[in-house]
Amino acid sequence: MKHERFTVSPSKKAVLLELALLQIFVVVLYLLMRSGATTPAEREENDTVFNATRDILVVPTNNGSFLCGYSPGSRKVRGGCILTCAVPNSTNKRFNCHMRGNRTDEQYEVADILVNHRRVLPVHRRGGPPYLTLLYSGESKESLGYYGTESYLRRHDMVISCHHYRKHYYTWARQHAKLFASIVEGNRARPVPEEQLWDEWASRLSAVAVFSSSSAAHRGEFVDELSMHYPVHSYGRFMRTNATPAECSHLEDRYELKMCVLRNYKYAIALENTEENDYVTEKVYHALLAGSIPIYWGAPNVDEFVPMGSGSIINVKDFLPGRLGRRGNWSAGNVSEEVGRFAAHLSRLEHDEAAVKHMLAWRTATDERTWGRKFLDNLHHEDPTCAACAEALVRRNRVTQRSRVN
């Protein structure tokens, strides 16, 4: 039996060749995609890996660093956070600043930045890490005492605090920038009439909400005396009088729980522990963002840190001058009478629709520029942590270049 020879016509050969080339192209394209491109999850995982030649490692001199909490643009990772920063003198290059909450001996030895929050001075090593020693303070200068003196601060390469006279400083307004932005965006999508703000505020509890962990600076005396003239509900560790409302009790996050409680109240206490320029902490922003009217005492220039200036808050200093603070005199004169007048002001506001609308007007903004330039400067102030990491990167590169030359 003769076998017929299998032959393929020229046209079929061309088709088979095209199919083979197409398969090769698909395989090559797949391999290129796997090697050059990654999924978002893969990119995030790779981005968390510390690159010793590109990135910066920040380690505290003592466990319990709060640096991640002061860096709103950072991403939380196990044991700390990562902040992506721009490489100095580059338009598109980036590096990661890896910040650790606690220290290990190994990390301490190789850290590019040693950060001191208080007391534990970082070591200086000649010609090697750390390339930058940083004091990052979340406290007022008065609260720091000796640790806030220039003689102590000079023992660090860089100092970051809330004070604007420093080259690098942070603001608590910046920590809440996204929340303020969401108010403007919401108003653009659905404008909020002033009447609605008044109705909502008027329906709240006619009382002052307090979250306090200390009675320092005569804050305890003020709250105690105020409660004799006007309802005060305390939820903090100090002088607690009220249980957490049922609708808030399931919340585990401290900030979310506090905001949930404050939304029930017309007023909220926001008393700083010192009277110091630029020292405006989260307390006043919690009250504002919850829709309460802040009862504020502290920074003389607080009007630069709140929307539409001091018209959005009640400043205790206007009613009780010289009473609060570590140097305040609480016992002189008739303090009860002064607090009584302050309480009467709170009661009058409950029936003064025009005054309350004026204090809450900032919440109707569709353009943040109506909040005032100085407040916006603080709201959008650049995170100083990147400046510290960039400086450490420059110093490390300089040392590396010198070692290569030698």
GUBAZA-79780 format. One record per residue (C-alpha): x, y, z; residue in one letter. Coordinates in steps of 0.05 Angstrom, whole numbers, plus 5000, padded with zeros to 4 digits. Layout:
<rs>
R    px    py    pz  residuo
R     X     Y     Z        a
...
</rs>
This chain:
<rs>
R    px    py    pz  residuo
R  5000  5000  5000        m
R  5028  5066  4980        k
R  5026  5124  5030        h
R  5007  5191  5002        e
R  5055  5247  5020        r
R  5023  5301  5063        f
R  5033  5368  5031        t
R  5013  5438  5054        v
R  4994  5490  5004        s
R  5033  5556  5005        p
R  4971  5593  5030        s
R  4963  5546  5089        k
R  5037  5553  5105        k
R  5029  5628  5110        a
R  4970  5620  5157        v
R  5007  5571  5202        l
R  5068  5617  5204        l
R  5024  5676  5224        e
R  4993  5635  5280        l
R  5061  5614  5305        a
R  5087  5685  5305        l
R  5024  5708  5341        l
R  5034  5656  5396        q
R  5106  5677  5404        i
R  5085  5750  5408        f
R  5033  5735  5462        v
R  5083  5696  5504        v
R  5136  5751  5498        v
R  5084  5804  5516        l
R  5062  5764  5577        y
R  5134  5757  5601        l
R  5147  5830  5592        l
R  5084  5848  5630        m
R  5103  5802  5687        r
R  5174  5831  5692        s
R  5159  5905  5681        g
R  5089  5916  5707        a
R  5057  5893  5771        t
R  4988  5894  5801        t
R  4972  5949  5852        p
R  4978  5898  5908        a
R  5046  5876  5882        e
R  5070  5948  5875        r
R  5048  5963  5946        e
R  5083  5901  5973        e
R  5147  5918  5936        n
R  5143  5990  5958        d
R  5144  5969  6031        t
R  5212  5935  6024        v
R  5268  5979  6049        f
R  5319  5996  5995        n
R  5384  6014  6031        a
R  5413  6052  5971        t
R  5351  6093  5957        r
R  5308  6099  6020        d
R  5317  6130  6089        i
R  5308  6094  6155        l
R  5283  6134  6215        v
R  5289  6102  6284        v
R  5270  6132  6351        p
R  5321  6139  6407        t
R  5268  6110  6453        n
R  5208  6065  6439        n
R  5140  6095  6426        g
R  5152  6145  6370        s
R  5092  6186  6349        f
R  5123  6208  6283        l
R  5075  6167  6240        c
R  5016  6202  6273        g
R  5045  6269  6256        y
R  5056  6250  6182        s
R  4986  6250  6150        p
R  5012  6229  6082        g
R  5045  6165  6108        s
R  5022  6094  6097        r
R  5017  6048  6157        k
R  5058  5984  6155        v
R  5075  5934  6209        r
R  5118  5968  6261        g
R  5113  6038  6233        g
R  5097  6075  6169        c
R  5125  6096  6102        i
R  5125  6166  6073        l
R  5141  6177  6000        t
R  5182  6240  5987        c
R  5214  6276  5928        a
R  5288  6269  5916        v
R  5321  6337  5925        p
R  5335  6375  5860        n
R  5295  6324  5820        s
R  5228  6334  5785        t
R  5203  6262  5783        n
R  5247  6218  5827        k
R  5219  6192  5893        r
R  5246  6156  5954        f
R  5213  6125  6015        n
R  5223  6147  6086        c
R  5213  6086  6131        h
R  5194  6107  6201        m
R  5195  6057  6258        r
R  5152  6063  6321        g
R  5201  6025  6364        n
R  5275  6011  6359        r
R  5318  5949  6356        t
R  5393  5949  6368        d
R  5406  5931  6295        e
R  5362  5987  6268        q
R  5392  6037  6317        y
R  5462  6023  6290        e
R  5444  6033  6216        v
R  5389  6086  6220        a
R  5398  6145  6174        d
R  5359  6189  6223        i
R  5354  6182  6298        l
R  5293  6219  6323        v
R  5287  6242  6395        n
R  5219  6263  6421        h
R  5243  6278  6490        r
R  5303  6266  6536        r
R  5341  6209  6502        v
R  5395  6243  6462        l
R  5416  6210  6396        p
R  5488  6188  6386        v
R  5533  6221  6335        h
R  5581  6177  6296        r
R  5636  6206  6253        r
R  5631  6189  6180        g
R  5572  6142  6185        g
R  5500  6135  6207        p
R  5461  6170  6233        p
R  5468  6224  6180        y
R  5417  6268  6216        l
R  5396  6274  6288        t
R  5326  6302  6297        l
R  5286  6329  6355        l
R  5212  6325  6337        y
R  5169  6356  6392        s
R  5094  6352  6397        g
R  5094  6394  6460        e
R  5094  6468  6476        s
R  5161  6498  6494        k
R  5136  6512  6565        e
R  5116  6439  6575        s
R  5184  6414  6553        l
R  5221  6454  6606        g
R  5296  6441  6601        y
R  5284  6397  6540        y
R  5257  6458  6504        g
R  5316  6503  6518        t
R  5362  6524  6461        e
R  5422  6493  6495        s
R  5388  6425  6493        y
R  5358  6434  6423        l
R  5426  6453  6394        r
R  5450  6382  6408        r
R  5409  6360  6348        h
R  5421  6373  6274        d
R  5348  6392  6263        m
R  5289  6412  6306        v
R  5216  6406  6285        i
R  5160  6433  6328        s
R  5096  6474  6319        c
R  5132  6540  6324        h
R  5133  6580  6259        h
R  5199  6615  6274        y
R  5234  6549  6260        r
R  5255  6531  6189        k
R  5214  6467  6193        h
R  5149  6463  6231        y
R  5084  6424  6231        y
R  5012  6446  6241        t
R  4954  6407  6270        w
R  4910  6439  6217        a
R  4949  6400  6164        r
R  4931  6336  6200        q
R  4857  6350  6186        h
R  4863  6378  6115        a
R  4825  6322  6082        k
R  4766  6330  6130        l
R  4762  6404  6117        f
R  4766  6391  6042        a
R  4709  6342  6047        s
R  4664  6397  6075        i
R  4678  6442  6016        v
R  4668  6385  5966        e
R  4603  6366  6000        g
R  4577  6437  5997        n
R  4593  6442  5923        r
R  4553  6379  5909        a
R  4497  6399  5956        r
R  4498  6469  5986        p
R  4480  6474  6060        v
R  4434  6532  6078        p
R  4451  6570  6141        e
R  4381  6555  6167        e
R  4397  6481  6164        q
R  4461  6492  6204        l
R  4422  6531  6256        w
R  4367  6478  6261        d
R  4417  6422  6269        e
R  4458  6460  6321        w
R  4395  6481  6360        a
R  4372  6409  6365        s
R  4436  6388  6401        r
R  4444  6382  6476        l
R  4450  6448  6512        s
R  4513  6428  6548        a
R  4589  6430  6543        v
R  4625  6365  6524        a
R  4693  6354  6556        v
R  4748  6303  6540        f
R  4805  6316  6588        s
R  4861  6275  6618        s
R  4890  6328  6663        s
R  4870  6387  6707        s
R  4935  6424  6693        a
R  4936  6499  6677        a
R  4873  6510  6719        h
R  4832  6472  6668        r
R  4802  6428  6722        g
R  4781  6489  6763        e
R  4749  6521  6703        f
R  4709  6460  6683        v
R  4688  6448  6755        d
R  4665  6520  6765        e
R  4630  6522  6697        l
R  4590  6460  6716        s
R  4560  6501  6773        m
R  4530  6550  6723        h
R  4518  6510  6660        y
R  4512  6435  6643        p
R  4579  6401  6632        v
R  4586  6329  6610        h
R  4655  6299  6619        s
R  4678  6237  6581        y
R  4754  6239  6591        g
R  4798  6203  6641        r
R  4795  6265  6686        f
R  4730  6283  6723        m
R  4688  6235  6682        r
R  4614  6246  6695        t
R  4580  6212  6636        n
R  4578  6144  6604        a
R  4591  6138  6530        t
R  4526  6145  6490        p
R  4498  6079  6465        a
R  4505  6100  6392        e
R  4579  6111  6402        c
R  4598  6054  6450        s
R  4614  6005  6394        h
R  4670  6049  6366        l
R  4740  6026  6383        e
R  4779  6083  6350        d
R  4788  6139  6400        r
R  4780  6194  6348        y
R  4717  6165  6318        e
R  4687  6155  6388        l
R  4703  6227  6408        k
R  4673  6255  6344        m
R  4611  6213  6353        c
R  4601  6241  6423        v
R  4616  6314  6404        l
R  4563  6313  6349        r
R  4511  6312  6404        n
R  4533  6377  6436        y
R  4527  6451  6423        k
R  4594  6466  6455        y
R  4660  6429  6465        a
R  4719  6446  6510        i
R  4785  6459  6473        a
R  4834  6484  6526        l
R  4909  6481  6512        e
R  4958  6471  6570        n
R  4998  6534  6554        t
R  4988  6603  6525        e
R  5039  6601  6469        e
R  5040  6627  6398        n
R  5029  6573  6344        d
R  5013  6519  6396        y
R  4944  6500  6370        v
R  4930  6426  6378        t
R  4877  6377  6353        e
R  4826  6396  6406        k
R  4798  6457  6369        v
R  4794  6419  6303        y
R  4756  6361  6334        h
R  4703  6410  6360        a
R  4699  6448  6294        l
R  4694  6386  6250        l
R  4641  6356  6296        a
R  4598  6418  6286        g
R  4604  6441  6358        s
R  4626  6511  6377        i
R  4695  6506  6410        p
R  4706  6538  6478        i
R  4780  6554  6468        y
R  4838  6579  6509        w
R  4911  6578  6489        g
R  4950  6608  6431        a
R  4945  6684  6426        p
R  4946  6677  6349        n
R  4893  6623  6346        v
R  4856  6665  6293        d
R  4909  6643  6243        e
R  4893  6570  6255        f
R  4817  6567  6250        v
R  4771  6580  6191        p
R  4746  6652  6185        m
R  4789  6672  6244        g
R  4769  6674  6317        s
R  4696  6687  6298        g
R  4686  6612  6294        s
R  4705  6600  6367        i
R  4690  6626  6437        i
R  4755  6650  6468        n
R  4755  6641  6544        v
R  4808  6696  6549        k
R  4755  6747  6530        d
R  4715  6729  6592        f
R  4767  6706  6642        l
R  4833  6743  6626        p
R  4893  6719  6666        g
R  4857  6660  6698        r
R  4881  6599  6660        l
R  4950  6572  6646        g
R  5008  6554  6692        r
R  5018  6627  6708        r
R  4944  6641  6714        g
R  4914  6667  6779        n
R  4851  6628  6794        w
R  4840  6651  6865        s
R  4842  6727  6859        a
R  4777  6766  6857        g
R  4709  6735  6845        n
R  4724  6681  6795        v
R  4655  6649  6805        s
R  4622  6713  6781        e
R  4666  6715  6719        e
R  4650  6642  6702        v
R  4577  6657  6714        g
R  4579  6713  6662        r
R  4613  6665  6614        f
R  4558  6613  6626        a
R  4505  6666  6614        a
R  4537  6680  6546        h
R  4530  6606  6528        l
R  4457  6608  6548        s
R  4444  6671  6507        r
R  4475  6641  6444        l
R  4423  6585  6447        e
R  4371  6637  6427        h
R  4415  6682  6383        d
R  4405  6652  6314        e
R  4444  6707  6278        a
R  4505  6700  6323        a
R  4507  6624  6317        v
R  4498  6627  6241        k
R  4558  6673  6238        h
R  4601  6626  6280        m
R  4581  6566  6237        l
R  4584  6603  6170        a
R  4651  6571  6152        w
R  4615  6504  6145        r
R  4575  6531  6085        t
R  4638  6547  6044        a
R  4641  6524  5972        t
R  4709  6558  5963        d
R  4761  6547  6017        e
R  4790  6616  6004        r
R  4733  6646  6044        t
R  4765  6614  6105        w
R  4823  6663  6103        g
R  4894  6661  6076        r
R  4930  6649  6142        k
R  4886  6590  6159        f
R  4897  6561  6090        l
R  4972  6569  6098        d
R  4969  6526  6160        n
R  4918  6478  6130        l
R  4962  6463  6070        h
R  5030  6469  6103        h
R  5080  6419  6075        e
R  5096  6359  6118        d
R  5165  6374  6150        p
R  5182  6301  6156        t
R  5200  6297  6082        c
R  5247  6356  6092        a
R  5284  6318  6147        a
R  5288  6254  6105        c
R  5312  6293  6044        a
R  5367  6326  6084        e
R  5389  6258  6111        a
R  5391  6232  6039        l
R  5435  6290  6016        v
R  5482  6280  6075        r
R  5487  6205  6063        r
R  5502  6214  5989        n
R  5555  6265  6006        r
R  5589  6216  6054        v
R  5584  6160  6003        t
R  5616  6203  5948        q
R  5674  6222  5995        r
R  5687  6149  6012        s
R  5691  6132  5938        r
R  5741  6188  5925        v
R  5784  6165  5983        n
</rs>
